[in-house]
Amino acid sequence: MSMPLKAKANESQGDSIQFTSWGAAEELFRKQKAYFDTDATKAYEWRVDQLDRLVRMLKENYQRFADASREDFKTASQENVFEVSAPIATSEFAKSQLKEWMKPVEAPLPKFLAKSGHKGMVYREPYGVTLIICPFNGPLLLSLRPAVAALSAGNPCMLKLSEALLATDELLLELIPKYFKAEAFSAVIGARETVTNLLKLPFDFLFLTGSVGVGKVVMRAAAENLTPVLLELGGQNPAIVDETANVPDAAKKIVWGAMTWGGQWCTSPGYAVVHESVAEDFVGECKKAVVELYGPDPKSNSDYSRVISAAAVKRLASLIDPKKVVYGGKSDAPARYLDPTILYPISWSDKIMEDEIFGPLLPILTYSQLGKLIDKIKSLPKPLAGYVFSRNQQTIDRVLQSVSFGGGAVNQTNVFLFIESMPYGGVGSSGIGNYYGKYGYDSLTHAKSILLSPPDVSIDHLFPPYTKEKVQALNQWFEY
């Protein structure tokens, strides 16, 4: 979830998608803005209807969407099917919870206000027209999951699709107008100029999944209109393996986490840092895990996905130091293929450690003292995910309490992001805000606090003349 918004299209796919004209995109925005002003989107029935439309679109075109995802790069069947199944499940979960989410919440009041019949209520109201800027690495998941959050919250929304996903984009641009009214939900596609122009429009909310660089561009644009944002960015995610860990288990889970989706997932372990006493064992188990998961010839294995483009393969290949390859290392840019690759021993100063990798490469470093390792990780930009493999609860607690990251797992990788009931989001350079389930609903709505006062109850100490007794009565506001 953290590669640049603009990516080179796959050479083998052709260029059949027509970019949306700026005038058409602006007209869509105006239409959505006018529609939101009618208050139609605030109704529970409207929100459920949008979610139903989304589910129908996906279910009625399930195989077409899975095929498009596979054509773009998700050649592993589990991954291209998951791309379709996950947004369906997200929509169904939101529908099942929406009525409860929409209920106003009563807030505690100072005792004297409560006794005199006052009530404090917090209402959640939609922000309005939302622009969702989509990345390539989740063709459906990272475009439609944010859309579920926006629509369930009562916001019309517009997807800015990634140009790298020719097959998926073509299908979305065909089907969204068939299932949705343009004023409720629409999609556009265009190059950098289109994004620049879109960001000049006074959207009510901006939702980006992308790189830190694009995140800064969106933040600058948001500042011009004081628009709230939700930024899902990324980072170089650590996987710490201590001397007490189940080494074969840790190796398999970390290798899977680093290689699944072709390594193109924002929560993928960016590197493993292993206690020096078990490092050699860990490297050996990683090599075994690659073969166990993807066979001796991953290139011909349908369970191993491709990289998004030839240019991305070339970038990743440039990060590989041939002297440090202990497994893999081969690439085929025209085929968009890169071996699942293990690199060891890696140091913090190596080129591969300079930035988020976003590909199927696993650098392995070692450490001797946990305190010094934690200090090193804390000196780096805050990552989106963090993982610790250990049987020692003190080690686990120390890492979780001291190292800041968006979310993660103990003795596991990646799968925390499958769980709809927990918030998902970054911190610092890895993002702002979070979504998933109720957390997404809350992020895409404004909490509007309302004090309900009986019409015949006066708070006399607020009004002059201010006697000593009235001034002292102000203390009641702090007694709950």
C-alpha positions as CSV (number, residue, x, y, z in Angstrom):
1,M,0.0,0.0,0.0
2,S,2.9,2.3,-0.4
3,M,4.2,2.3,-3.9
4,P,3.9,5.5,-6.0
5,L,0.4,6.3,-7.3
6,K,1.7,6.4,-10.9
7,A,3.2,3.3,-12.3
8,K,4.2,2.2,-15.8
9,A,1.6,0.0,-17.4
10,N,2.5,-3.6,-18.2
11,E,4.0,-3.7,-21.7
12,S,2.2,-6.9,-22.6
13,Q,-1.3,-5.7,-21.8
14,G,-1.6,-2.9,-24.3
15,D,-3.3,0.4,-23.6
16,S,-7.0,0.1,-24.1
17,I,-8.2,2.3,-21.4
18,Q,-9.3,5.8,-22.2
19,F,-8.2,8.4,-19.6
20,T,-11.0,10.5,-18.1
21,S,-11.0,14.0,-19.4
22,W,-10.5,16.7,-16.8
23,G,-13.8,18.3,-17.7
24,A,-15.6,15.0,-17.1
25,A,-13.9,14.5,-13.7
26,E,-14.8,18.0,-12.6
27,E,-18.4,17.5,-13.7
28,L,-18.6,14.3,-11.7
29,F,-17.4,16.2,-8.6
30,R,-20.0,18.9,-9.1
31,K,-22.8,16.3,-9.5
32,Q,-21.8,14.5,-6.4
33,K,-21.5,17.8,-4.4
34,A,-25.0,18.9,-5.5
35,Y,-26.4,15.4,-4.6
36,F,-24.9,15.4,-1.2
37,D,-26.5,18.7,-0.5
38,T,-29.9,17.1,-0.9
39,D,-29.3,15.1,2.3
40,A,-30.3,11.9,0.4
41,T,-27.1,10.1,1.3
42,K,-27.6,10.5,5.1
43,A,-30.5,8.0,5.2
44,Y,-29.8,4.5,6.4
45,E,-31.7,3.1,3.4
46,W,-29.4,4.9,0.9
47,R,-26.3,3.6,2.6
48,V,-27.6,0.0,2.6
49,D,-28.6,0.3,-1.0
50,Q,-25.1,1.4,-2.0
51,L,-23.6,-1.6,-0.2
52,D,-26.1,-3.9,-1.8
53,R,-25.2,-2.6,-5.2
54,L,-21.5,-3.1,-4.5
55,V,-22.1,-6.7,-3.4
56,R,-24.2,-7.4,-6.5
57,M,-21.6,-5.9,-8.8
58,L,-18.9,-8.2,-7.3
59,K,-21.0,-11.4,-7.1
60,E,-22.5,-11.1,-10.5
61,N,-19.1,-10.5,-12.1
62,Y,-17.0,-12.6,-9.7
63,Q,-15.0,-14.5,-12.2
64,R,-14.4,-11.5,-14.4
65,F,-13.0,-9.6,-11.5
66,A,-10.8,-12.5,-10.4
67,D,-9.5,-12.9,-14.0
68,A,-8.8,-9.2,-14.3
69,S,-6.8,-9.3,-11.1
70,R,-4.8,-12.3,-12.3
71,E,-4.1,-10.6,-15.6
72,D,-2.8,-7.5,-13.9
73,F,-0.4,-9.4,-11.6
74,K,-2.1,-11.6,-9.0
75,T,-1.4,-14.9,-10.6
76,A,-1.8,-16.9,-7.4
77,S,-5.4,-18.1,-7.2
78,Q,-5.8,-17.4,-3.5
79,E,-4.8,-13.8,-4.1
80,N,-7.0,-13.0,-7.1
81,V,-10.0,-14.7,-5.5
82,F,-9.4,-12.9,-2.2
83,E,-9.4,-9.6,-4.1
84,V,-13.1,-10.2,-4.9
85,S,-14.2,-12.0,-1.7
86,A,-12.8,-9.5,0.8
87,P,-14.7,-6.5,-0.4
88,I,-17.9,-8.6,-0.5
89,A,-17.3,-9.6,3.2
90,T,-16.4,-6.1,4.1
91,S,-19.7,-4.8,2.7
92,E,-21.7,-7.5,4.4
93,F,-20.1,-6.8,7.7
94,A,-20.8,-3.1,7.4
95,K,-24.4,-3.8,6.5
96,S,-24.8,-6.0,9.6
97,Q,-23.5,-3.3,11.9
98,L,-24.6,-0.1,10.2
99,K,-27.8,0.5,12.2
100,E,-25.9,0.3,15.4
101,W,-23.0,2.5,14.1
102,M,-25.5,5.2,13.1
103,K,-27.2,5.5,16.6
104,P,-26.3,8.7,18.5
105,V,-24.2,8.0,21.5
106,E,-25.0,9.6,24.9
107,A,-22.1,11.2,26.7
108,P,-21.6,11.7,30.4
109,L,-22.4,15.2,31.7
110,P,-21.5,17.2,34.7
111,K,-23.7,16.1,37.6
112,F,-25.6,19.4,37.9
113,L,-26.5,19.3,34.2
114,A,-27.7,15.7,34.3
115,K,-29.8,16.4,37.4
116,S,-31.5,19.3,35.7
117,G,-32.6,17.3,32.7
118,H,-29.8,18.0,30.2
119,K,-28.5,15.4,27.9
120,G,-25.3,15.2,25.9
121,M,-25.5,13.3,22.5
122,V,-22.8,12.7,19.9
123,Y,-24.1,12.3,16.3
124,R,-22.0,11.1,13.4
125,E,-22.5,13.0,10.2
126,P,-20.9,12.3,6.8
127,Y,-18.2,14.7,5.7
128,G,-19.4,14.8,2.1
129,V,-17.9,14.1,-1.3
130,T,-14.8,11.8,-0.9
131,L,-11.9,11.3,-3.2
132,I,-10.3,7.8,-2.9
133,I,-6.9,7.6,-4.5
134,C,-6.2,4.0,-5.2
135,P,-2.8,2.1,-5.4
136,F,-2.0,-0.8,-7.7
137,N,-1.3,-3.5,-5.2
138,G,-4.8,-4.2,-4.1
139,P,-6.7,-4.0,-7.4
140,L,-10.1,-4.3,-5.7
141,L,-9.4,-4.5,-2.0
142,L,-7.7,-1.2,-1.7
143,S,-10.2,0.7,-3.8
144,L,-13.5,-0.9,-2.8
145,R,-12.7,-1.4,0.9
146,P,-12.2,2.4,1.4
147,A,-15.4,2.9,-0.7
148,V,-17.3,0.7,1.7
149,A,-16.2,3.0,4.6
150,A,-17.2,6.1,2.6
151,L,-20.6,4.8,1.4
152,S,-21.6,3.3,4.8
153,A,-20.8,6.6,6.4
154,G,-23.1,8.4,3.9
155,N,-20.4,10.0,1.6
156,P,-20.7,10.0,-2.2
157,C,-17.3,9.0,-3.5
158,M,-15.0,9.0,-6.5
159,L,-12.3,6.5,-7.1
160,K,-9.1,7.7,-8.8
161,L,-7.8,4.4,-10.2
162,S,-4.2,3.4,-10.6
163,E,-3.2,3.3,-14.3
164,A,-1.0,0.2,-13.7
165,L,-4.1,-2.0,-13.4
166,L,-5.3,-2.1,-17.0
167,A,-7.6,-5.1,-16.8
168,T,-9.1,-4.3,-13.4
169,D,-9.5,-0.6,-14.3
170,E,-11.3,-1.4,-17.6
171,L,-13.7,-3.6,-15.7
172,L,-14.4,-1.1,-13.0
173,L,-14.9,1.7,-15.5
174,E,-17.4,-0.5,-17.4
175,L,-19.4,-1.9,-14.4
176,I,-19.6,0.9,-11.8
177,P,-21.9,3.1,-14.1
178,K,-24.1,0.0,-14.6
179,Y,-24.6,-0.6,-10.8
180,F,-24.4,3.0,-9.4
181,K,-25.6,6.4,-10.1
182,A,-22.7,8.7,-10.9
183,E,-23.7,11.1,-8.2
184,A,-23.3,8.4,-5.6
185,F,-20.2,6.4,-6.7
186,S,-18.0,6.8,-9.7
187,A,-14.5,6.1,-11.0
188,V,-12.0,8.0,-13.0
189,I,-8.5,7.3,-14.4
190,G,-5.8,9.6,-15.5
191,A,-2.2,10.5,-15.2
192,R,-0.4,12.9,-12.8
193,E,-2.1,15.9,-14.3
194,T,-5.5,14.5,-13.6
195,V,-4.6,13.9,-9.9
196,T,-3.1,17.4,-9.6
197,N,-6.3,18.9,-10.9
198,L,-8.6,16.7,-8.8
199,L,-6.7,17.7,-5.7
200,K,-7.5,21.4,-6.4
201,L,-11.2,20.7,-6.1
202,P,-12.8,21.2,-2.6
203,F,-13.5,17.6,-1.8
204,D,-14.9,17.1,1.7
205,F,-12.5,14.2,2.5
206,L,-9.4,12.7,0.9
207,F,-8.4,9.1,1.3
208,L,-5.1,8.0,-0.1
209,T,-3.4,4.6,-0.1
210,G,0.1,5.2,-1.6
211,S,3.6,6.3,-0.9
212,V,5.0,8.8,1.6
213,G,5.9,11.1,-1.3
214,V,2.3,11.1,-2.7
215,G,1.1,11.4,0.9
216,K,2.9,14.7,1.2
217,V,1.4,15.9,-2.1
218,V,-2.1,15.1,-0.8
219,M,-1.4,16.8,2.5
220,R,-0.3,20.0,0.8
221,A,-3.3,20.0,-1.4
222,A,-5.6,19.3,1.6
223,A,-4.2,22.3,3.4
224,E,-5.4,24.6,0.7
225,N,-9.0,23.6,1.4
226,L,-8.5,22.5,5.0
227,T,-9.8,19.1,3.9
228,P,-9.5,16.2,6.4
229,V,-7.4,13.2,5.2
230,L,-6.9,9.5,5.8
231,L,-3.5,8.4,4.6
232,E,-2.4,4.8,4.4
233,L,1.3,4.8,3.5
234,G,4.0,2.3,4.3
235,G,7.5,1.8,5.5
236,Q,10.3,-0.8,6.1
237,N,8.6,-3.2,8.4
238,P,10.7,-5.1,11.0
239,A,10.3,-8.7,11.9
240,I,12.3,-9.4,15.1
241,V,13.3,-13.0,15.8
242,D,14.8,-13.5,19.3
243,E,16.8,-16.5,20.6
244,T,13.7,-18.1,22.2
245,A,11.6,-18.2,19.0
246,N,10.4,-21.2,17.2
247,V,12.8,-20.7,14.4
248,P,11.2,-23.0,11.7
249,D,7.8,-21.5,12.4
250,A,9.2,-17.9,12.3
251,A,11.1,-18.5,9.1
252,K,8.1,-19.9,7.2
253,K,5.7,-17.2,8.3
254,I,8.2,-14.4,7.6
255,V,9.1,-15.9,4.2
256,W,5.4,-16.2,3.3
257,G,4.8,-12.6,4.6
258,A,7.6,-11.2,2.5
259,M,6.8,-13.2,-0.7
260,T,3.0,-13.4,-0.9
261,W,1.3,-11.0,-3.3
262,G,4.7,-10.8,-5.0
263,G,6.0,-9.0,-1.9
264,Q,3.8,-6.0,-2.9
265,W,1.9,-5.4,0.3
266,C,2.3,-2.6,2.7
267,T,2.5,-4.9,5.7
268,S,5.0,-7.3,4.3
269,P,8.1,-7.8,6.5
270,G,10.6,-5.4,5.1
271,Y,13.5,-7.2,6.8
272,A,14.1,-9.9,9.4
273,V,16.5,-9.0,12.2
274,V,17.5,-12.2,14.1
275,H,19.4,-12.8,17.3
276,E,23.0,-13.8,16.3
277,S,22.8,-17.1,18.2
278,V,20.0,-18.4,15.9
279,A,20.8,-16.5,12.7
280,E,22.4,-19.4,10.7
281,D,19.5,-21.7,11.7
282,F,17.0,-19.1,10.6
283,V,18.6,-18.6,7.2
284,G,18.6,-22.3,6.6
285,E,15.0,-22.5,7.5
286,C,14.1,-19.6,5.2
287,K,15.7,-21.4,2.3
288,K,13.7,-24.5,3.1
289,A,10.5,-22.4,3.5
290,V,10.8,-20.9,0.0
291,V,11.0,-24.4,-1.6
292,E,8.2,-25.7,0.6
293,L,5.9,-22.8,-0.3
294,Y,6.8,-22.2,-4.0
295,G,8.7,-25.3,-5.1
296,P,12.1,-25.4,-6.7
297,D,10.9,-23.4,-9.7
298,P,8.7,-20.5,-8.5
299,K,8.5,-19.1,-12.0
300,S,6.3,-21.9,-13.1
301,N,4.3,-22.1,-9.8
302,S,0.8,-20.8,-10.0
303,D,0.9,-20.0,-6.3
304,Y,3.5,-17.3,-6.8
305,S,2.3,-13.9,-8.1
306,R,4.1,-11.6,-10.5
307,V,5.5,-8.1,-10.0
308,I,3.4,-5.2,-11.3
309,S,5.6,-4.2,-14.2
310,A,9.0,-4.7,-15.9
311,A,10.2,-1.4,-14.5
312,A,9.4,-2.6,-11.0
313,V,11.3,-5.8,-11.6
314,K,14.3,-3.8,-12.7
315,R,14.1,-1.5,-9.7
316,L,14.0,-4.5,-7.3
317,A,16.8,-6.3,-9.1
318,S,19.0,-3.2,-8.7
319,L,18.7,-3.7,-4.9
320,I,20.1,-7.2,-4.9
321,D,23.8,-7.5,-3.9
322,P,24.8,-10.8,-5.7
323,K,27.4,-11.5,-3.0
324,K,24.7,-11.7,-0.4
325,V,22.1,-13.8,-2.2
326,V,21.6,-17.1,-0.3
327,Y,18.5,-18.1,-2.3
328,G,17.0,-16.8,-5.5
329,G,18.2,-13.6,-7.1
330,K,17.2,-14.2,-10.7
331,S,14.7,-12.0,-12.6
332,D,13.0,-11.7,-15.9
333,A,11.7,-8.1,-16.4
334,P,9.6,-8.7,-19.6
335,A,7.8,-11.6,-17.8
336,R,7.4,-9.4,-14.7
337,Y,9.1,-12.1,-12.6
338,L,11.5,-12.0,-9.7
339,D,12.7,-14.9,-7.7
340,P,11.7,-15.1,-4.0
341,T,15.1,-14.0,-2.8
342,I,16.8,-14.3,0.6
343,L,19.8,-12.0,1.3
344,Y,22.3,-12.5,4.1
345,P,24.2,-11.1,5.9
346,I,22.8,-7.6,5.4
347,S,23.9,-4.5,7.3
348,W,21.9,-1.4,8.1
349,S,24.0,0.6,5.6
350,D,23.3,-1.7,2.6
351,K,21.3,-0.1,-0.2
352,I,18.4,-2.4,0.2
353,M,17.8,-1.0,3.7
354,E,17.4,2.6,2.5
355,D,13.7,2.5,1.7
356,E,10.6,0.3,1.6
357,I,11.4,-2.7,-0.8
358,F,7.9,-3.6,-2.0
359,G,8.9,-6.8,-3.7
360,P,9.8,-10.5,-2.9
361,L,13.2,-9.8,-1.3
362,L,14.0,-10.6,2.3
363,P,17.1,-9.0,3.8
364,I,18.3,-10.7,7.0
365,L,20.2,-8.8,9.7
366,T,21.5,-9.9,13.1
367,Y,21.5,-8.3,16.5
368,S,23.0,-9.2,19.9
369,Q,21.4,-6.8,22.3
370,L,17.6,-6.1,22.2
371,G,18.0,-2.6,23.7
372,K,20.4,-1.5,21.0
373,L,18.2,-3.0,18.3
374,I,15.1,-1.2,19.6
375,D,17.1,2.1,19.6
376,K,18.1,1.5,16.0
377,I,14.5,0.8,14.9
378,K,13.3,3.9,16.8
379,S,15.8,6.0,14.9
380,L,14.1,5.1,11.6
381,P,10.8,6.4,10.2
382,K,7.8,4.7,11.9
383,P,6.7,1.6,9.9
384,L,3.2,0.6,9.1
385,A,3.7,-2.9,10.6
386,G,5.9,-4.6,13.1
387,Y,6.4,-8.3,14.1
388,V,8.1,-10.1,16.9
389,F,8.8,-13.8,17.2
390,S,9.5,-15.0,20.7
391,R,8.5,-17.2,23.5
392,N,9.7,-14.7,26.0
393,Q,6.9,-12.5,27.2
394,Q,9.3,-9.9,28.6
395,T,10.8,-9.5,25.1
396,I,7.4,-9.3,23.5
397,D,6.2,-6.7,26.0
398,R,9.3,-4.6,25.6
399,V,9.1,-4.5,21.8
400,L,5.3,-3.7,21.8
401,Q,5.7,-1.0,24.4
402,S,8.8,0.7,23.0
403,V,8.6,0.4,19.2
404,S,5.9,2.5,17.4
405,F,4.2,1.1,14.3
406,G,0.8,1.0,12.8
407,G,-0.1,-2.5,13.7
408,G,1.3,-6.0,13.6
409,A,1.5,-9.4,15.2
410,V,3.3,-11.6,17.7
411,N,4.5,-14.9,16.1
412,Q,2.7,-14.1,12.9
413,T,2.9,-11.8,9.9
414,N,0.4,-9.9,7.7
415,V,-2.9,-11.5,8.6
416,F,-3.8,-8.9,11.2
417,L,-5.0,-6.8,8.3
418,F,-7.7,-9.4,7.5
419,I,-9.6,-8.7,10.7
420,E,-12.5,-6.3,10.2
421,S,-13.1,-5.6,13.9
422,M,-9.6,-4.1,14.5
423,P,-8.4,-0.7,13.3
424,Y,-5.9,-0.6,10.5
425,G,-3.7,2.4,9.8
426,G,-0.2,3.9,10.1
427,V,1.5,6.3,12.4
428,G,3.9,9.1,11.6
429,S,5.4,8.6,8.2
430,S,3.4,5.4,7.7
431,G,0.0,7.1,7.8
432,I,-2.6,9.2,9.4
433,G,-5.9,7.8,10.6
434,N,-7.3,4.3,10.4
435,Y,-10.2,2.4,8.9
436,Y,-11.9,-1.1,8.8
437,G,-15.3,-1.7,10.2
438,K,-16.5,0.8,12.8
439,Y,-13.1,2.5,12.7
440,G,-13.6,3.3,9.0
441,Y,-17.1,4.5,9.7
442,D,-15.9,6.8,12.4
443,S,-13.0,8.1,10.3
444,L,-15.3,9.0,7.5
445,T,-17.8,10.8,9.7
446,H,-17.6,13.9,11.9
447,A,-18.5,13.5,15.5
448,K,-21.1,16.3,16.1
449,S,-21.7,17.0,19.8
450,I,-25.1,18.3,20.8
451,L,-26.2,19.4,24.3
452,L,-30.0,19.0,24.7
453,S,-31.4,21.4,27.2
454,P,-35.0,21.5,28.5
455,P,-36.7,24.6,27.3
456,D,-37.6,25.7,30.8
457,V,-34.3,25.1,32.6
458,S,-31.9,28.0,33.0
459,I,-28.3,27.9,34.1
460,D,-28.4,31.1,36.1
461,H,-24.7,31.3,37.1
462,L,-23.8,31.9,33.4
463,F,-25.6,35.3,33.3
464,P,-24.5,38.6,34.9
465,P,-24.3,40.2,37.3
466,Y,-21.6,37.8,38.4
467,T,-21.7,37.4,42.2
468,K,-19.2,35.5,44.2
469,E,-21.6,32.6,44.5
470,K,-22.1,32.5,40.7
471,V,-18.4,32.4,40.1
472,Q,-18.0,29.6,42.6
473,A,-20.8,27.7,40.9
474,L,-18.6,27.4,37.7
475,N,-16.8,24.6,39.6
476,Q,-19.9,22.4,39.0
477,W,-18.8,22.0,35.3
478,F,-15.9,19.9,36.4
479,E,-17.8,17.5,38.6
480,Y,-18.9,14.3,36.8
